[in-house]
Amino acid sequence: MFHQLPTLTRKNILVFFFTLNDLLKDIAGFYALLSKDEQKKAQRFSFEKDSNQYTLARGALRVLLGHYLNVVPQSLTFSYHKYGKPYLEDFPEMQFNVSHSQEMVLLALNYEDLLGVDIEYEERSVDVDGIARRFFNDKEYARLRNLDAINKKRLFFYQWTAKEAFVKAIGRGIAFNLRDIEIASDAEEEIRIVNLHNSNENPADWIFYTLSLIPRYVAVLATKASSKVLGIKHLDRSLVQP
Ligand SMILES: CC(C)(COP(=O)(O)OP(=O)(O)OC[C@H]1O[C@@H](n2cnc3c(N)ncnc32)[C@H](O)[C@@H]1OP(=O)(O)O)[C@@H](O)C(=O)NCCC(=O)NCCS
């Protein structure tokens, strides 16, 4: 049924994204794929949009993982690392990560190397200076301060999503002090870590991809330099169904 999905091979990352509308018609079917705990979580959200976002993201993730692991999506059991990163105990080599923002869901899969993704809606109102002062280190903040408002916001989002993608890749999430990661990204395409504190990771081992998905969203993927992004696929009902 999913013969149009690209092949996943070792260290060749596949990225998938969709908007909620792309898969909303099948939401009941995706909900049915979720475990009892996941269904309970889906019911706990205050807003329907958040519940739909969770249901579709987790449901599509199950379908993709089921496809690439050749198992029934419902049979997958997620475990969680200390800071909440989901993983599959039965398939430890399968690496994946999910991010959602507004109408968008972003997923990435890889065999072997860690990866993390983050997507942010650029148009949302955000206190750039306040957040940068708190979560960026002095050099990063100084670089931002010299920019005009438009470029400042743009660079801010790239740096922010890069930091989030990295802390998601290593599974630490916001438990990691974002000031401990110094990101250089003079051009959006060349994000790299120049300094990293309080971590055993070597910055030279890491690589960042800025992902062009749809306008007004900034998305970054962080992974080990030995892996590369092989393809980016816009999912719709012709590609994934529950
Ligand atoms: C992970 C985190 C960075 C997410 O940031 P965000 O911008 O709000 O959300 P995103 O949409 O980008 O990502 C959410 C997804 O990341 C994944 N995720 C959750 N925790 C993660 C972690 N520590 N590392 C990597 N990925 C994580 C999940 O798949 C989640 O999606 P789901 O809830 O649909 O399963 C942030 O929530 C965090 O750090 N949480 C940690 C909280 C914590 O320390 N918990 C400890 C007890 S569990």
Ligand as a Chemical Component Dictionary entry (heavy atoms), coordinates in Angstrom:
data_LIG
# 
_chem_comp.id                   LIG 
_chem_comp.type                 NON-POLYMER 
_chem_comp.pdbx_formal_charge   0 
_chem_comp.three_letter_code    LIG 
# 
loop_
_chem_comp_atom.comp_id 
_chem_comp_atom.atom_id 
_chem_comp_atom.alt_atom_id 
_chem_comp_atom.type_symbol 
_chem_comp_atom.charge 
_chem_comp_atom.model_Cartn_x 
_chem_comp_atom.model_Cartn_y 
_chem_comp_atom.model_Cartn_z 
_chem_comp_atom.pdbx_ordinal 
LIG C1  C1  C 0 11.206 18.001 24.137 1  
LIG C2  C2  C 0 10.970 19.467 24.145 2  
LIG C3  C3  C 0 12.266 20.168 23.769 3  
LIG C4  C4  C 0 9.852  19.691 23.133 4  
LIG O1  O1  O 0 9.801  20.979 22.669 5  
LIG P1  P1  P 0 8.571  21.613 21.919 6  
LIG O2  O2  O 0 9.111  22.641 20.998 7  
LIG O3  O3  O 0 7.552  21.991 22.892 8  
LIG O4  O4  O 0 7.882  20.439 21.108 9  
LIG P2  P2  P 0 8.170  19.771 19.708 10 
LIG O5  O5  O 0 6.877  19.780 18.992 11 
LIG O6  O6  O 0 9.351  20.309 18.997 12 
LIG O7  O7  O 0 8.548  18.270 20.110 13 
LIG C5  C5  C 0 7.679  17.440 20.784 14 
LIG C6  C6  C 0 8.052  16.007 20.493 15 
LIG O8  O8  O 0 9.402  15.758 20.836 16 
LIG C7  C7  C 0 9.540  14.446 21.349 17 
LIG N1  N1  N 0 10.194 14.583 22.643 18 
LIG C8  C8  C 0 9.683  14.693 23.889 19 
LIG N2  N2  N 0 10.678 14.817 24.794 20 
LIG C9  C9  C 0 11.841 14.771 24.111 21 
LIG C10 C10 C 0 13.211 14.859 24.492 22 
LIG N3  N3  N 0 13.598 15.001 25.751 23 
LIG N4  N4  N 0 14.155 14.792 23.513 24 
LIG C11 C11 C 0 13.785 14.641 22.228 25 
LIG N5  N5  N 0 12.505 14.562 21.803 26 
LIG C12 C12 C 0 11.547 14.635 22.740 27 
LIG C13 C13 C 0 8.155  13.833 21.440 28 
LIG O9  O9  O 0 7.983  12.971 20.339 29 
LIG C14 C14 C 0 7.237  15.033 21.313 30 
LIG O10 O10 O 0 6.097  14.772 20.573 31 
LIG P3  P3  P 0 4.828  13.999 21.177 32 
LIG O11 O11 O 0 4.493  14.673 22.446 33 
LIG O12 O12 O 0 3.797  14.141 20.109 34 
LIG O13 O13 O 0 5.272  12.609 21.361 35 
LIG C15 C15 C 0 10.538 20.002 25.522 36 
LIG O14 O14 O 0 9.191  19.747 25.722 37 
LIG C16 C16 C 0 11.316 19.343 26.639 38 
LIG O15 O15 O 0 12.500 19.503 26.805 39 
LIG N6  N6  N 0 10.685 18.573 27.453 40 
LIG C17 C17 C 0 11.415 17.846 28.492 41 
LIG C18 C18 C 0 10.569 17.814 29.699 42 
LIG C19 C19 C 0 11.248 16.986 30.735 43 
LIG O16 O16 O 0 12.360 17.240 31.121 44 
LIG N7  N7  N 0 10.549 15.969 31.155 45 
LIG C20 C20 C 0 11.117 15.071 32.123 46 
LIG C21 C21 C 0 10.113 14.081 32.551 47 
LIG S1  S1  S 0 9.438  13.244 31.148 48 
# 
loop_
_chem_comp_bond.comp_id 
_chem_comp_bond.atom_id_1 
_chem_comp_bond.atom_id_2 
_chem_comp_bond.value_order 
_chem_comp_bond.pdbx_ordinal 
LIG C1  C2  SING 1  
LIG C2  C3  SING 2  
LIG C2  C4  SING 3  
LIG C2  C15 SING 4  
LIG C4  O1  SING 5  
LIG O1  P1  SING 6  
LIG P1  O2  DOUB 7  
LIG P1  O3  SING 8  
LIG P1  O4  SING 9  
LIG O4  P2  SING 10 
LIG P2  O5  DOUB 11 
LIG P2  O6  SING 12 
LIG P2  O7  SING 13 
LIG O7  C5  SING 14 
LIG C5  C6  SING 15 
LIG C6  O8  SING 16 
LIG C6  C14 SING 17 
LIG O8  C7  SING 18 
LIG C7  N1  SING 19 
LIG C7  C13 SING 20 
LIG N1  C8  SING 21 
LIG N1  C12 SING 22 
LIG C8  N2  DOUB 23 
LIG N2  C9  SING 24 
LIG C9  C10 SING 25 
LIG C9  C12 DOUB 26 
LIG C10 N3  SING 27 
LIG C10 N4  DOUB 28 
LIG N4  C11 SING 29 
LIG C11 N5  DOUB 30 
LIG N5  C12 SING 31 
LIG C13 O9  SING 32 
LIG C13 C14 SING 33 
LIG C14 O10 SING 34 
LIG O10 P3  SING 35 
LIG P3  O11 DOUB 36 
LIG P3  O12 SING 37 
LIG P3  O13 SING 38 
LIG C15 O14 SING 39 
LIG C15 C16 SING 40 
LIG C16 O15 DOUB 41 
LIG C16 N6  SING 42 
LIG N6  C17 SING 43 
LIG C17 C18 SING 44 
LIG C18 C19 SING 45 
LIG C19 O16 DOUB 46 
LIG C19 N7  SING 47 
LIG N7  C20 SING 48 
LIG C20 C21 SING 49 
LIG C21 S1  SING 50 
# 
